[in-house]
Amino acid sequence: MVDSSQPAEQRARVIVVDDNRLIRELAFDALESLVCVESCSSGAEALSALAREPAVLVISDLEMPGITGIQLLEQIRREHPGTEFVVLTANASVDSAVGALRMGAADYLRKPVRAGELRQVVDRVISRRRLIDENQRLSAMLDIVESCRTLTRCLDSGEVYAVALDLCLHSLERPRGLALFRRTDVPASDGVAFRGFDEAQARALRDELVAKKSFDLETVTSLGVVANGPMVEVLGKAGIHDGRRLAVPLSGGGDEAGVVWILEDDPAQPITQAEIERVSIIAGHAEIALHNAERYSHAKERAFIDDVTEVYNARYLHQSLEHEIQRADRYGKELSVLFLDLDRFKLVNDQHGHLVGSQVLRCLSEVLGPCVRQVDTLARYWGDEFTIVLVDTSHEAGMSVAERIRSTVSATPFEGGRDQPIALTASVGVSTYPEHGRDRETLLDAADKAMYRAKSRGRNRVCSASDLEE
């Protein structure tokens, strides 16, 4: 039902078209408390009024000089398909009114028109129009929710931002946008996705956003349209000046942070509140997907972490070594594998207990960490055995690192409880790709056997896989 208490600017707009001034005045008096009424004396005047501002309903006489009611209906159906149409007709032209209904008119009224009947028809037509619009809105929202199912399959945060960007552009029927994102706990992890930009623009934007870091993600805290600001300046440097930008901040609630930007491009088609509402639904699903991606990433990381030492486990070692061998083969590089085993570690467990033994292994992992680079892989292989993958490292350099580790372990006092430090030593074997093997199993086996050769020679020493050939 039409709400007469609404402010005038929020009421439905109705255009009354009739060449009879008395009919126009009667309609205006009857409807002014319900809707915003504009009176027109001809079809041409009504079309001009519609071009100036849309209307929910046009009430028109059928018989008028110039453009007839039927002609006006045809043109409105063609140019303003969302506008309802009600026919005013004399008794003698009821057949014409029925014909107008077949053409899409919502209803008709016979002259002389009574105020109460006119109000009733207008109320019914506008209420029905609003119900249709609401159903269409809900249907569009349902389509968006269905399209967001794609996000549930994204387990990588970068993919979530890219898919969210695509969904926003599709929903708004806009051609250009970008997503800027980073993991807040990982340095230099900025990422960016572009849609609708040419190669030069994308290159310029990537340089500003990723290399120069000209935009701070933390400055965007809410979804909304912006006409100026840092991102507008960044886009301007890439030669993109027209239109406003819709900012859509996305966060998984943990490490992930990013913003999707939708470009308005055409000022004649501004981003509407309905479009913002659609994007907010996508943003909600994207943030859930980011949260799930974060949980998946953490779970995956935990699956590769040894519970006792907090370094990588054998499962991760195998994957990492396989990857590094492929990389070394592709670029013609060397890599070295160190296999380390504590000497007589069983005595620690027997004399001090397994809790102290676990503490010693944790301390050992802390000792080994600073001995290798960030690009290298340190893993607990099994028990008191540790393996280290040294990328881009020759055999001579690998032997040098192994000796540094051996001497560091030998010089470190490990806590044994009751204020009694434990002195430990380690035996280390070293193998190198491709000298001692071209696959994971061969390299690990060679380093393992070299480590046992070190033990057989008296422990607390480093042996090369080359010594196995003697």
N, C-alpha and C positions, 0 to 999 in steps of 0.2 A: 504494500500500500504506500502511496506517495506520502511522505512526511512533510506536513506544512510548517513544522517548527524549524526546519533546516534553514541556515543562513541563505540569503539569496544567491551567493556565489556558488553554493553547493547544490542548488536545485537543478533539476533537469531543464534543458532548454527546449522550448516548443515554438515552432513557427506556424502562424496562422495565415493562410493565403486565401483572399477573397476580394473580388472587385467591388463588393458591397461594403461600405463603411460601417453600416449598422451591424452586420454579421461580425466584422472584425472587432468592434467595440464590445459586443455581447460576449464574444469568446474571451477577450482580454479581461473583462470584469469577472467572468466565471472562473478563470484559471490563474489569475495573478497571485492568489494566496497559496497556490500549490506548486507552480512552476515559474520559470522565467519565460515570459511570453514576448515574442517579437511579431508584429503584424506587418504583412506585405500585401500590396494591392495587385500584384501580378506574379506570374511564374518566373519571369526574368528577375524580378526583385528578390524572390525567394532563393533562387540559385545564387545570386550575389551574396545574400545573407549566409547561406551555407558555406560558400567559399571563404567567407570572412571568419566564421566560427561554426564548428559542427553543432548539430542539434540531435536530440534523441528522437524527436517526432515532428513531422510536418502534417498539418491539417489543412486540406486544400479543397476548394470548390472544384467541381468537374468542368463546369461551363464558364470559361473566362476568355476575354479577348487575348489575342497573341498566343502564348503557350497555354494549351488546355491542361486540365488536371491530369488527364491520361498521359500527355506528353511529359508533364512535370514528373509524374511517377516513374516513367521509363528512364528519364535522365538521372533521377535521384537513385534509382536502383543500380544504375550503371556507375555513377560517379561517387555516390555516398551509400554503399551497401549496408552500412550499420544503422542507417536512419529509418525509423518506422514511418508509415504513411497511413493516414486516415482520410477517407473521402467524405466530402459534404455534397449531398445530391438532392435534387427535387424529386418528388414522387414520380414524375414523368420519365426520369432517367435512371430508375432503379437497375435496369438491365446493364447500363453503363457501369454502375457501382459494382455489380456482380462481376463484370469483366475486369474491373480494377482489382477486386479480391483475387481473381485468378492470376493476375499479374504480380501479386505479392503485397497488395495493400493489407494492413492489419485489420481494418474494420471500416464501416461506413455509417454515417448519420444522415437522416433525412431532415430537410428544411421544412418548416422553421425549426431551428435548433433550440432545445431547452437547456438551460444552464446546468441543471442537475444531471441530465443525460450526458452532456458534454464532459462534465467532471468525471463521471463514472467511466466513460470510455477511455479518457486520457489516463486515469488511474490504472485501469486494467492493462492498457497497452504498455505503459511505462513499467509497471510491475513485471509484466511478462518479459519485456526487453531486459530488465535487470536480472531476472531469473536466468534467461538465456545467456547473458554475459557472464553471470557467475558460474553457470555450468561450463561454459567455454573456458573460463579462467581455471576452474578446478580440473578440467580435462587437460589443459596445458600443463598445469602443475603435476598431474599424474604422469604425463608424458616425460616431464623433466625427471621426476623421481625414478621412472623406469630407465631413463637413459643413464642415470647415476649408478645403476648396477655395474656399469663398466669400472667404476672406481673401486668397487669391492674386490676386484681381481688384481688391483695394483699393490704389489708388495715392496715396490721401490719408491722412495719419496719423490725422486725426480720425475718418475712416470706419473705420479699422482698430480703434480703441478701441470704437466703437459696435457694430461687428459682433462683436468679441470678447465684449462684454458680453451681446449677444443669445445667442451660442453657449453661454456659461457658464450663463445662466439656463435655456435650453432643456435642456442636459445634466443640470442638477441639479433640474429641475422646480421651480424657485423663482420666485416672482412679482416680487421687487423687487431692484434693484441699480442701481449708478451707476458711471460712469467719469469720472475726473478726469485731465486730461492737459495738458501744455504743451510747447512747443518751448523747450528750455533756452537757446537762443541768440537768441530773439526776445522782447523785453520785452512784457509785457501780452498774452501769447498763450495764456492759460489757456482751456481748453475743458472742458465737462462734458456728459455724456449721462445721462438718467434713464429708468428703466423701472419702472412699477408705482407711482409716486408720484402723489398728487393735485396739482392746480395750486398750492395753497398750500404744500405741502411742498416741491415743486420750486423755488418762488420763494424760500423761506427757505434752502434748501440752496445755491442759486445765489448768493445774497447772501453767505453765510458762506464758500463755497469760492472764488468768483471775485472778488467785490468786496472782501471783508474778508481773503481769503487766510488763513483760519483753520486751514488744514492744509498741512503741508510734505510734498511728495511724497518728499523724501529720507529721511523717517523710516521708510518701508516698504522693507525690503531683501529680504524673503523671503516666499514664498507660505505662508499659514497662517491659522488661525482666531484671531481676537482677541476678547476679552471686554470690554476697556477700552482707553482711549487717546484721542488727539485726535479721530479720526474718530467714535468712539462718542459723544464729547461734542458734536461738530458735529451728528450725527444726533439727539441728545437735544434740542438747541435747536430742531430742526424737529418735535419731538413724536414721535420714533421711538425707543422705549426697549427693545422686546422683542428677545430673541435675540442671538446673537453675529454676527460679521461675518467673512466669508472675504475676505482681502486678496490680490489677485493683481497684483503689480508687473509692469509691462511696459516694456521699453526696447528701442529699436532699435540701441543700441550707439553712437549718435551724439548727435544733437540732441534726439531724442524721449524723453520720460519721462512715465509715467502709472501709475495704479493703477485696477484694476477691483475694485469692492466688491460682494459678493453677501450679501444679508441672510438670516439664518437664519429670522427671523420666529417660527417655532413651536418653542419649546424642546423640545417633545415629539418633534420630528423633527430631531435635531441633524445638522449636516454631518458626514458620515462620511469615513474615510480613502479609501474607494473614490471618493467624489465629488471629493475633493482630487486624486486621481490623474487623474481625467478632466479636471479643470480644468487640470492641469499640461500635458496634451497640447495643449489649446487655447492656453495661454499660450506654449508653444514655437512653434506655428505663427504666433501673433500677432506674436511678436518677429521672426520671419523676415519677415513681411509689413511690419512697421515698418521693418526694415532696407532692404527693397526700396523702400518709399515714400520713405525718406530719399534713396536713390540716385537714384530717379526725380526727386525734387524738385531735387537738386543738378544732375542732368543737364539738367533743364528750365531751371534758372537759367543754366547755362553756355551753353545754346543761345541765350540772350538777351543774353549778355555779349560785348562786343567784346574780342578777344584782345589788341589793342595797348594800349588805354586803360583796360580794366577797367570801363568804364561800359556802359550798355545799348546795344544795336545797333539798326539800323533796323527789324528785325522786331519787337522789343519796342515800339519807339516807335509803330509803326502800331497795334498792339493797344491800347496804353495810351491813345493819342489818341482812338481809336474809343470806348473805354470812358468817357473823361472828357467827350467830346462828348455822349454819351447821358446822363451824369449831369448835365451843365450844362443840357441841355434839360429834364430831368425836374424840376429844382429852380429853373429860371429864373435860372441863374448865367451869368457870363461866364468865359471862359478865354482866355489869350493864348499864342501860339506864337512863339518866337524862332528864327530861322535865322541861324547864325553861320558865317562863313568867314574863315580867316586870310588876310591880305593878302600876296600875293607869296610864298606858302609854297613854291612850286616852286623858288625860289632857295635855300632852306634845303637841300632835297634835292640840288640841283645842286652847291652849294658845300661842303656838309658830309657828304653821303651819306645814304642812307635810314635807317641805324641811328640817326644823330643826329636825323633827321626823326621817327622813331618815338618817340624819347625826348622830343622837344619836344611831340608830341601827348599823351604820357602826362602831362607836366608841365601842359599846358593843361587836361586833364581834372581835375587836382588843383586848379588855380586856379579852375575853373568850379564845382566842387562846393560850396564854402562860399558861393557867390553865390546859391544857390537853396535852397528849403526842402526838408525831407524828403518832403513830399507831392508835390513837383514831379518831373518826369521829365527827366533829362539823358541824351542819347544821341548817339553818334557816327553821323551819317547816312551819310557817305561821304567818304573821303579826309580832308581837313582841315575838313570841314563838320560842325558840331554843331547839334543841335536841342534846344530846351528847351520843355517844356510846363508852363505856369504855371497851376495850377488856381485857380478862384475869383479871377481877376485881371482887372481892367479894362484897357482899352487904355492909359490914362494910366499905370497902375501898371506894366504890361508895358514901356512905353517907359522908365520910370524904372529898372527892373531891367536892361534892355538897356544903358542908358547906364552903369550901374555896372559891368557886365561889360566893356564896351568900355574904360573907363578903367582897370580892374584889369589887363586884358591888356596894355594899352599901358604900364603902369607896372611890369610884371614882366619881369625879365631871365631868359631861358631859356638853359640850359646848351648850349653848342655845341662843347665839346671844346677842348683846348689852352688852357683858361682864358679862352676868348673868349665872353662872353655874347652871346646873340642877342636883338636887340630886335625885337618883333613887334607888329603891330596887327591889329585885326579889324573887319570890317564886319558889321553886324547888321540883319536885317529883322524887323519885328514885325507879326503879324496877330492879330485877336481874333475869337472867336466871341461872338455871331452877326453882328457888324458886317461882317466881311470874308468870311464863308462859314459854311455850316451843316454841312459835311461835311469829312472828313479831307483829301481830295485838294485841295479848294478852299483850305482854310486853309494847308496846306503850300506850295501853289503861290504863294499871296499873300505869305507870309513869304519864300519863296525869291526871288521877283521884287523884293520890297522890299530884300532884301540886295544884289541886283545893282544896284539903283538907288543904294544907298549906295556901292558901288564906283565906279559911273559918276560920282558926284559928288566923287570924290577919295579914297575909302577912309577907314578909321579913323573911321567915323561910324555913326549909327543912323538907319534910315529906317522910316517907317510904311507899312503897306499902303495907307493912305489917300492917300499921296503918288502912288500909281499912277494915281489918277483925275485928276491935274492935267494 
